[in-house]
Amino acid sequence: MTTVGVVTGAGRGMGYACAQRLSGTVDVLLLADRDAATVAAAAATLASAGAVEPMVLDITDGDALARLADRVSGLGTLRAVAHAAGISPTMAGWRQIFTVDLVATAMLADALRPLATAGTATVCFASMAASLAQPGLTPEVAAVLDDPLGDRFLDRIRDAVGPGIEHTGAAYALAKLGVQRFVRREAVRLGPLRARICSVSPGIIDTPQGRQEAENNPRMAQFVQQTPLGRTGRADEVAAVVAFALSTDAGFLSGADLLVDGGVCAAMST
């Protein structure tokens, strides 16, 4: 049976680095991205390593996700998913951040869950920012955060958190914490199918998106200074962790978050 891999946000940054790692590990690799030019260029670059197919889609569009699932099903067996698509605090308002980073993660999982089988593995991108949001999580906020596909989710999370959620940094951290929590629940749903899911939480990574955040947020430089390894991370270092989590070598790894931050969260906690 033909094995199929999916990488979202595959046109650049950590998504592209994941695509590089996964190309050649499956029979067909689907690269999904909103930007037609970048995903086409990524597919062309990776074509020498195996069958690679670009797909232009918006991960917040349910119909587009249904088409993605149909394409996977038509090609063969879903083997690996690296869900790297997302936005950061300087890229949109708080509602869009929650929609893209958390709600769309749950939508993608819903679309692909019927295709999961023994050996299927998924990694969703969270962030070290989630670790910073965790201590302040109340039961009331957690209850809403754990229902991203429920009616009026955005209104309910705003009511639960209060006006502070409109700060895009706060929204981003909470949305990524929601991703970590979603992955734990999804691992329980996928377990009987012998399928796995994890999240990865990058720290300060040198990507175009990361550099944009650094230019607009002075606190990013402080995080780098506090990082025990004394530098920013590279996209390929995060992708290497993702590739391991998706590999058969990680066959007993599920429901976990993999923190790839150079030790900064450990430094901040001590």
C-alpha positions, -999 to 999 in steps of 0.1 A, spaced: 0 0 0 12 35 -9 22 55 22 13 91 24 27 120 44 13 155 50 31 187 60 11 218 66 28 252 64 53 235 42 63 265 21 88 280 44 104 279 79 99 250 101 72 235 79 96 234 50 123 219 72 99 191 82 91 185 46 128 181 39 131 156 66 101 136 56 107 136 18 117 101 9 103 85 41 69 80 25 58 71 -10 40 104 -16 44 136 4 16 162 3 28 198 10 0 221 21 3 259 23 -18 290 16 10 305 -5 9 289 -39 43 302 -50 62 290 -19 46 256 -18 52 251 -55 88 260 -51 92 237 -21 77 208 -40 100 214 -70 130 215 -48 121 183 -30 109 164 -60 143 146 -65 139 128 -32 105 112 -41 69 119 -51 59 153 -38 26 171 -44 18 207 -35 -17 216 -23 -28 252 -19 -53 254 10 -63 273 40 -63 251 71 -92 271 86 -114 260 56 -133 229 64 -140 221 27 -103 224 19 -95 200 47 -120 176 34 -103 178 0 -70 171 17 -84 140 34 -99 128 1 -66 132 -16 -48 112 11 -74 85 9 -72 83 -29 -34 79 -28 -30 53 -1 -25 50 37 -18 79 60 15 74 76 28 108 89 14 143 95 35 173 105 11 202 112 34 232 112 10 258 98 2 286 122 6 323 129 23 343 156 14 374 177 25 401 151 7 385 123 -30 389 132 -55 398 159 -64 375 188 -94 359 172 -75 349 141 -46 336 162 -70 312 181 -87 303 148 -55 294 130 -34 280 158 -60 260 178 -93 257 161 -78 247 128 -56 221 146 -88 204 159 -104 207 124 -74 190 107 -75 162 133 -112 157 127 -107 156 90 -78 131 91 -89 109 121 -110 86 99 -78 78 79 -57 69 110 -46 33 112 -18 13 128 14 32 123 -1 66 116 17 94 135 10 131 138 30 160 153 12 193 159 32 225 165 27 242 198 52 266 214 73 272 245 49 301 251 24 275 263 47 266 292 46 303 302 8 303 301 3 270 320 7 283 355 -21 308 351 -47 284 337 -79 283 357 -104 255 356 -129 278 339 -106 288 311 -94 252 307 -129 240 302 -134 264 273 -100 259 259 -106 221 257 -136 226 234 -122 245 204 -148 232 180 -177 241 203 -203 268 195 -192 304 201 -157 292 211 -141 326 206 -168 345 225 -166 319 253 -128 321 256 -130 359 258 -157 357 285 -136 332 305 -103 350 302 -115 386 301 -102 415 280 -66 405 285 -71 378 259 -71 406 233 -34 410 237 -20 389 209 9 375 229 -15 363 255 -38 348 229 -9 331 212 4 315 244 -31 303 254 -39 290 219 -7 270 219 -14 256 253 -47 246 238 -28 226 212 -8 208 238 -40 199 257 -58 189 225 -30 165 216 -33 147 249 -70 141 244 -65 131 208 -39 105 218 -65 88 238 -89 88 208 -62 75 184 -48 48 207 -73 21 200 -64 25 163 -27 20 171 -21 56 159 -1 82 177 0 120 181 24 144 199 31 181 200 64 199 196 70 232 213 98 252 197 116 280 215 132 310 197 139 296 163 157 315 134 130 315 107 114 344 88 85 343 111 107 342 142 127 371 129 95 391 124 85 385 160 120 395 172 118 428 154 85 437 171 90 422 205 120 432 226 113 404 250 125 379 224 161 391 228 158 385 266 147 349 259 177 343 238 200 358 265 183 334 291 187 304 268 214 281 284 227 272 250 232 309 243 217 310 208 185 307 188 175 274 174 175 263 138 145 251 119 162 218 110 168 211 147 131 213 153 124 192 122 148 165 134 127 161 166 95 160 145 110 134 122 120 112 152 85 116 167 69 105 134 93 75 129 88 39 140 117 44 165 92 65 185 65 38 184 56 41 221 56 80 221 21 95 222 2 123 240 35 140 249 48 175 243 84 178 231 100 211 242 128 222 218 138 255 234 175 252 242 167 250 279 152 285 283 121 273 301 142 253 325 163 284 331 133 306 337 119 281 362 151 278 382 
